[in-house]
């Protein structure tokens, strides 16, 4: 009888949902292969730096460095791609992205100055009696992360935001951070107090502080919605991989050379990896344990569930 048969529209939606999930699994496998390939090829072929341990341990450290660089660099793309296909950003915390753009601006400045500015590098050597631990991959990662975060912020501005809006407390906190950074920079530039090394180390602490708080709005949004739809878990899978390998590389290098200034003189890199790992675990628990529904009408509509597509931008607020 017709009552015993499944509704064709329900079957169609279920088939589309399975198609979406199958593509996601293929993306995970493909992304993993890309990360491992970049890590192995570049790590084995690119010459190791003078600050790395000698011999096979130095080569292993180089592989770790390139692999975490690839994982962290690729971690920005899944969310941007998901936003593009959904033509919507609901489910993604706007506060998270606001803090992200400030954090990566600070981290980019820190890495660029400590890598390129000779007067800052000289001051670092004098203070820590060691070479700066920033590498070319750190510089690229920071600038690349800033660029992709800007792309996602633009997507938030132009795509359907549903009923979400940027919280006033986040705007106030972000404004306070920017003002504090501006004042400190002006003081150093006027030679009134401090040095440029002090300033960029301050920026690294700002980046670390932002990392501590920036994930919380996303975790709370998932909790409030009882869903992770709209927030791409692959970002956090790659972030977890990058953070773990970054910590491993720092500890291996420090243990092999006996130079622990790579941690004391680069708290941002070490702390960034540790804090991000802890938050990634929270998101894994939410996505794979607490909120397991993957039903996303907007993504299904993008794959063909609704040929008559209602314009999403008409709902933007």
Secondary structure, 3 states (H helix, E strand, C coil): CHHHCCCHHHHHHHHHHHHHHHHHHHHHHHHHHHHHHHHHHHHHHCCCCCCCCCHHHHHHHHHHHHHHHHHHHHCCHHHHHHHHHHCECCCCCHHHHHHHHHHHHHHHHHHHHHHHCHHHHHHHHHHHCCCCCCCHHHHHHHHHHHHHHHHHHHHHHHCECCCCCCCHHHHHHHHHHHHHHHHHHHHHHCCCCCCHHHHHHHHHHHHHHHHHHHHHHHHHHHHHHCCCCCCCHHHHHHHHHHHHHHHHHHHHHHHHHCCCHHHHCCHHHHHHHHHHHHHHHHHHHHHHHHCCCCCCHHHHHHHHHCCCCCCCHHHCC
